[in-house]
């Protein structure tokens, strides 16, 4: 499996409060993707299997009437979900999505999940597309709650007031429900299967949702699904010192101002001069700030060394817990 390197990059924010001696920096850290693929997987072919056979069209039309769905709209919208998958990985991963000309396959045409494809069929599709894996949109179904919401409002008004409401809905919620399978012909395993419900709200225009509402929702649903292949991010906060003590006070604040404008190398040099100044009252604070600066620059090992030094040599209280945090993070990088 791919090794995930935790680098402190993206979105670095420093506090700007002027009174406290403390400041902080926030970092965005990546965490592993939900779907982990072998290193040798690069190309994934995607097909749409959510379509209905000709002889099943009558049952599909009946369902469309009862759910408020426009008959036949899912055929085009499901293709939009495939496009969303393609665009969702574009320039964001080494993975390449392949959409063949023969994109569509017959399935149940409903929310009922079809049986898995045979591995012979999976291998055939992958070999033809020169792909490592096959991603299949097994089912796709859409609904709008406009009609149901209007009926519910009227029923509620009659029950509570004894007469219909004069209010009319101003928004419609479009939802798409999809089922995705990721086939790995090399191991003959299903690497991912995901039942997805995705919705978007739209303002009504002349009492109706925009014409592109369903397509827009389907496209966003495709992007949402393929985000499972990408690392996500979470934010962490690192406390720092804004102010030094004694003769090093002005120099210390100069380092902080350098950090505020992302001149981290300059800040490190300033704080190192304070640490190397024998008898400095701000050496512990400067060492802690150097540790944080190295983490911002993505060097967890140096950050840990300086955090340990700040506590071991100078007894800085913030550094003790910070060193433990960095030690755990370093272990995650191994």
C-alpha positions in Angstrom: 0.0 0.0 0.0 1.1 3.5 -0.6 3.0 5.1 2.3 1.3 8.4 3.5 3.7 11.2 4.4 2.3 13.7 6.8 3.6 17.1 5.7 2.6 20.3 7.3 1.7 22.4 4.3 -1.3 24.4 3.1 -3.2 26.8 5.2 -0.8 28.2 7.8 -2.4 30.8 10.0 -0.8 32.8 12.8 -2.7 34.5 15.6 -2.6 38.3 15.5 -3.6 39.1 19.1 -1.2 41.7 20.5 -1.4 41.4 24.3 -0.6 37.7 25.1 2.9 36.3 25.0 1.4 33.2 23.2 0.5 32.8 19.6 -0.3 29.8 17.5 -0.1 28.3 14.1 -2.7 26.1 12.4 -1.6 23.4 9.9 -3.6 21.2 7.6 -2.4 17.6 7.7 -3.4 14.9 5.2 -4.8 11.6 6.3 -5.0 8.4 4.3 -7.7 8.0 1.7 -10.7 5.8 2.5 -9.9 3.6 -0.5 -6.3 2.4 -0.5 -5.0 0.9 -3.8 -1.9 -1.1 -4.6 1.1 0.9 -5.8 0.9 -0.7 -9.3 -2.6 0.6 -9.9 -2.6 3.6 -12.2 -5.5 3.4 -14.7 -9.1 2.8 -13.8 -11.8 2.3 -16.4 -15.3 3.4 -15.5 -18.5 2.1 -17.0 -22.2 2.9 -16.4 -24.2 -0.2 -15.6 -27.3 1.6 -14.2 -29.3 1.6 -17.4 -32.6 -0.2 -18.1 -33.2 -2.8 -20.8 -35.8 -1.9 -23.4 -38.3 -4.4 -22.1 -38.2 -2.9 -18.6 -39.1 0.6 -19.8 -42.8 0.4 -18.6 -41.8 -0.4 -15.0 -39.3 2.5 -15.1 -42.0 4.9 -16.3 -44.4 3.9 -13.5 -41.6 4.5 -10.9 -40.9 7.9 -12.5 -44.5 9.0 -12.0 -44.7 8.1 -8.4 -41.3 9.7 -7.4 -41.6 12.9 -9.3 -38.7 11.8 -11.6 -38.7 12.9 -15.2 -38.8 9.7 -17.3 -35.5 9.0 -19.0 -33.6 11.7 -17.2 -31.5 9.3 -15.1 -29.9 8.0 -18.3 -28.2 11.3 -19.0 -27.7 12.2 -15.3 -25.9 8.9 -14.6 -23.4 9.9 -17.3 -22.9 13.1 -15.5 -21.9 11.1 -12.4 -19.3 9.4 -14.5 -18.0 12.8 -15.6 -17.8 13.9 -12.0 -15.6 10.9 -11.2 -13.3 11.8 -14.1 -13.0 15.4 -13.1 -12.8 14.6 -9.4 -9.4 12.9 -9.9 -8.1 15.2 -12.7 -4.7 16.7 -11.6 -5.3 15.5 -8.0 -3.8 12.0 -8.1 -1.6 9.8 -10.1 -4.7 7.7 -10.9 -6.1 8.1 -14.4 -9.8 7.6 -15.2 -10.6 6.0 -18.5 -14.1 6.4 -20.0 -14.4 4.1 -23.0 -16.7 4.8 -26.0 -18.8 1.8 -25.0 -19.5 3.4 -21.7 -22.9 1.9 -20.9 -24.0 -1.6 -19.8 -27.5 -2.9 -18.9 -28.2 -3.3 -15.2 -31.4 -3.4 -13.2 -32.3 0.3 -14.0 -33.6 0.6 -10.4 -32.1 0.9 -6.9 -31.9 -2.9 -6.8 -28.3 -3.9 -6.9 -27.3 -6.2 -9.7 -25.2 -9.3 -9.3 -21.4 -8.8 -9.6 -19.9 -8.9 -13.0 -18.0 -12.1 -13.8 -14.3 -11.8 -13.5 -14.0 -12.9 -17.1 -16.0 -9.9 -18.1 -14.1 -7.6 -15.8 -10.8 -8.8 -17.2 -12.1 -8.3 -20.7 -13.1 -4.7 -20.1 -9.8 -3.9 -18.4 -7.7 -5.5 -21.1 -9.6 -3.7 -23.8 -9.2 -0.3 -22.0 -5.6 -1.1 -20.9 -6.7 -0.4 -17.3 -5.7 -2.0 -14.0 -9.1 -1.8 -12.4 -12.8 -1.5 -13.3 -15.1 1.0 -11.5 -18.8 0.3 -12.2 -21.7 2.6 -11.5 -24.0 -0.3 -10.7 -27.2 1.6 -9.8 -28.4 5.2 -10.2 -31.7 6.7 -9.2 -32.9 10.3 -8.6 -35.8 11.9 -6.8 -37.1 15.4 -6.1 -38.9 16.1 -2.9 -40.8 19.1 -4.4 -44.1 17.3 -4.7 -43.8 15.4 -1.4 -42.8 18.6 0.5 -45.8 20.5 -1.0 -48.2 17.8 0.0 -46.7 17.5 3.5 -47.1 21.3 4.0 -50.7 21.2 2.9 -51.6 18.2 5.1 -49.9 19.8 8.1 -51.8 23.1 7.5 -55.2 21.4 7.3 -54.5 19.4 10.4 -53.3 22.4 12.5 -55.5 25.2 11.1 -58.4 23.5 9.3 -57.6 25.0 6.0 -55.0 24.7 3.2 -51.9 26.8 3.4 -51.3 29.8 1.1 -47.6 29.1 1.2 -45.8 27.4 -1.7 -42.4 25.8 -1.6 -39.5 28.0 -2.6 -36.8 25.3 -2.8 -36.5 21.7 -4.1 -34.1 19.1 -2.9 -32.7 16.8 -5.6 -31.2 13.6 -4.4 -29.4 10.8 -6.3 -28.8 7.4 -4.9 -25.9 5.4 -6.4 -24.1 2.1 -5.8 -20.5 1.8 -6.9 -18.2 -1.2 -7.2 -14.5 -1.3 -7.8 -13.3 -4.5 -9.3 -9.7 -5.7 -9.1 -9.1 -8.4 -11.8 -5.6 -9.1 -10.5 -6.8 -10.3 -7.1 -10.4 -10.9 -8.1 -11.5 -8.9 -5.2 -13.9 -6.0 -4.8 -11.6 -3.2 -3.6 -14.5 -0.9 -2.8 -18.3 -0.9 -2.7 -20.2 2.1 -1.7 -23.9 2.9 -1.4 -24.2 6.7 -1.9 -27.0 9.1 -1.2 -26.2 12.7 -2.3 -28.4 15.7 -2.4 -28.4 19.4 -3.3 -31.0 22.1 -2.7 -32.1 24.5 -5.5 -34.2 27.7 -5.5 -37.3 27.3 -7.6 -37.8 29.3 -10.8 -41.4 29.8 -11.6 -42.3 27.0 -9.2 -39.8 24.5 -10.8 -36.2 23.6 -10.0 -33.6 24.7 -12.6 -33.4 22.5 -15.7 -29.8 21.5 -14.9 -30.6 20.6 -11.2 -30.4 16.9 -11.7 -27.3 16.9 -13.8 -25.5 19.2 -11.4 -26.4 17.0 -8.5 -25.3 13.8 -10.3 -22.0 15.4 -11.3 -21.3 16.5 -7.7 -22.2 13.0 -6.5 -19.6 11.6 -8.8 -17.0 13.9 -7.5 -18.1 13.1 -3.9 -17.6 9.4 -4.5 -14.2 9.6 -6.0 -13.0 11.7 -3.1 -12.7 8.4 -1.3 -9.6 7.8 -3.4 -7.9 11.0 -2.3 -6.3 12.0 1.1 -8.4 14.2 3.3 -7.2 16.9 5.6 -7.6 17.8 9.2 -6.4 20.9 11.0 -4.1 21.0 14.0 -3.1 23.8 16.3 0.5 24.5 17.5 1.1 26.9 20.3 4.1 29.2 20.1 5.6 32.2 21.8 5.2 35.7 20.4 7.4 37.5 22.9 10.7 36.9 24.5 12.2 38.1 27.8 15.0 40.4 28.8 17.6 41.6 26.3 16.3 39.3 23.6 12.8 40.7 23.6 13.1 42.8 20.4 15.0 40.1 18.5 12.5 37.5 19.5 9.6 39.6 18.2 11.4 40.1 14.9 11.4 36.3 14.5 7.7 36.2 15.2 7.1 38.9 12.6 9.1 36.9 10.1 6.9 33.9 10.8 3.8 36.0 10.3 4.8 36.6 6.7 5.8 33.0 6.1 9.6 33.7 6.3 10.1 30.6 8.3 13.8 30.2 7.5 14.5 33.8 8.6 12.5 33.2 11.8 14.5 30.0 12.5 17.8 31.8 12.1 16.7 34.6 14.5 15.5 32.2 17.1 18.7 30.1 16.8 20.8 33.1 17.5 18.8 33.6 20.7 19.3 29.9 21.7 23.0 30.2 21.1 23.3 33.4 23.2 24.6 32.0 26.5 22.5 33.1 29.4 19.5 34.1 27.3 16.2 34.1 29.2 14.3 33.4 26.0 16.3 30.3 24.9 13.5 27.8 25.8 10.8 29.8 24.1 13.0 30.2 21.0 13.7 26.5 20.9 10.0 25.7 21.0 9.3 28.1 18.2 12.1 26.6 16.1 10.4 23.2 16.6 7.1 24.5 15.3 8.8 26.2 12.4 10.4 22.9 11.3 7.0 21.2 11.5 5.5 23.9 9.3 8.3 23.3 6.8 7.5 19.5 6.8 10.6 18.3 8.8 9.1 16.3 11.7 12.4 14.8 12.8 14.1 18.2 13.3 10.9 19.5 14.9 11.0 16.7 17.4 14.7 17.3 18.2 14.1 20.9 18.9 11.0 20.3 21.0 12.9 17.7 23.1 15.8 20.2 23.5 13.4 23.0 24.6 12.1 20.8 27.4 15.3 18.9 28.3 17.7 21.9 28.4 15.4 24.7 29.3 12.4 23.2 31.0 9.9 24.8 28.7 6.4 23.5 29.7 4.8 23.7 26.2 7.6 21.6 24.7 6.9 18.5 26.8 3.5 17.7 25.4 4.5 19.0 22.0 7.4 16.6 21.8 5.0 13.7 22.6 2.7 14.8 19.8 5.6 15.0 17.4 6.9 11.6 18.4 3.5 10.0 17.6 3.4 11.9 14.3 6.9 10.7 13.4 5.8 7.1 14.0 2.9 7.6 11.6 5.4 8.6 8.9 7.3 5.3 9.2 
